[in-house]
Amino acid sequence: MILKIVLIVFLILAICFSFVLIWGAPYLPTLKKQVKAALDLAELEKGNKIIDLGCGDGRLLIAAAQRGFNGVGYELNPLMFLIAKVRTIRYRKQVKIIFGDFWTHQWPKADAVYVFLLPRLMKKLDQKIIKEGCQDSKIISFAFKFPARRPIAENQGVFLYDFNK
Ligand SMILES: C[S@@+](CC[C@H](N)C(=O)[O-])C[C@H]1O[C@@H](n2cnc3c(N)ncnc32)[C@H](O)[C@@H]1O
């Protein structure tokens, strides 16, 4: 019986973490140093909004809320969505976690967009950012660059882009 339950839990976890690969990147958290670097690069002001495309456990949005920013996170992995939702409860006036695929959602207007995805998604993401009219937002990517663009700044492997340049 116990073995059956363990197997079922394992199967559910495996499904949660692997099906996301069809639409995007697997869960891997941004480290504390890079979260700080991303928010420093963004140079936002209190009340500004940042979107995290695939927000994982919500850590970037929590750090953003602690600096007085507002945040919206999309998350497709149901388990990570629940974790992010619970972790951001105390910041619920500032942070909104949305369950779903950021490719198919219409994004709110934001001052910055943060991503930590995969190299193979960066070209498609470039087009989606333009489609969503986010060229004026600060675009920040951890680890992976947009193939057709040059970052205007870099810190700790986090790249900042100005899509108007
Ligand atoms: C590499 S992790 C980054 C997590 C978080 N942004 C961070 O930096 O700590 C990528 C996250 O994006 C989520 N994800 C991947 N594709 C997605 C999609 N199309 N829509 C929403 N979430 C997605 C994954 O489930 C995963 O949690």
The ligand as an SDF file (V2000), in Angstrom:
LIG
                    3D

 27 29  0  0  0  0  0  0  0  0999 V2000
   14.1200   27.7960  -15.1110 C   0  0  0  0  0  0  0  0  0  0  0  0
   12.6410   27.9270  -14.1690 S   0  0  0  0  0  0  0  0  0  0  0  0
   12.7510   29.5860  -13.5570 C   0  0  0  0  0  0  0  0  0  0  0  0
   11.8760   29.8340  -12.3390 C   0  0  0  0  0  0  0  0  0  0  0  0
   11.8890   31.2670  -11.8170 C   0  0  0  0  0  0  0  0  0  0  0  0
   11.6060   32.2230  -12.8660 N   0  0  0  0  0  0  0  0  0  0  0  0
   13.2010   31.5890  -11.2010 C   0  0  0  0  0  0  0  0  0  0  0  0
   13.9490   32.3040  -11.8820 O   0  0  0  0  0  0  0  0  0  0  0  0
   13.5100   31.1520  -10.0800 O   0  0  0  0  0  0  0  0  0  0  0  0
   11.4180   28.0440  -15.4550 C   0  0  0  0  0  0  0  0  0  0  0  0
   10.0100   27.9910  -14.9310 C   0  0  0  0  0  0  0  0  0  0  0  0
    9.1290   28.3290  -15.9860 O   0  0  0  0  0  0  0  0  0  0  0  0
    7.9990   27.4760  -15.9310 C   0  0  0  0  0  0  0  0  0  0  0  0
    7.4740   27.4420  -17.3030 N   0  0  0  0  0  0  0  0  0  0  0  0
    8.0800   26.9170  -18.3820 C   0  0  0  0  0  0  0  0  0  0  0  0
    7.3460   27.1270  -19.4840 N   0  0  0  0  0  0  0  0  0  0  0  0
    6.2540   27.8250  -19.0890 C   0  0  0  0  0  0  0  0  0  0  0  0
    5.1320   28.3550  -19.7890 C   0  0  0  0  0  0  0  0  0  0  0  0
    5.0110   28.2170  -21.1120 N   0  0  0  0  0  0  0  0  0  0  0  0
    4.2090   29.0320  -19.0760 N   0  0  0  0  0  0  0  0  0  0  0  0
    4.3410   29.1950  -17.7380 C   0  0  0  0  0  0  0  0  0  0  0  0
    5.3840   28.7010  -17.0220 N   0  0  0  0  0  0  0  0  0  0  0  0
    6.3340   28.0410  -17.6910 C   0  0  0  0  0  0  0  0  0  0  0  0
    8.5490   26.1480  -15.4300 C   0  0  0  0  0  0  0  0  0  0  0  0
    7.5500   25.3530  -14.8480 O   0  0  0  0  0  0  0  0  0  0  0  0
    9.5800   26.6260  -14.4220 C   0  0  0  0  0  0  0  0  0  0  0  0
    9.0390   26.7610  -13.1330 O   0  0  0  0  0  0  0  0  0  0  0  0
  1  2  1  0
  2  3  1  0
  2 10  1  0
  3  4  1  0
  4  5  1  0
  5  6  1  0
  5  7  1  0
  7  8  2  0
  7  9  1  0
 10 11  1  0
 11 12  1  0
 11 26  1  0
 12 13  1  0
 13 14  1  0
 13 24  1  0
 14 15  1  0
 14 23  1  0
 15 16  2  0
 16 17  1  0
 17 18  1  0
 17 23  2  0
 18 19  1  0
 18 20  2  0
 20 21  1  0
 21 22  2  0
 22 23  1  0
 24 25  1  0
 24 26  1  0
 26 27  1  0
M  CHG  2   2   1   9  -1
M  END
$$$$
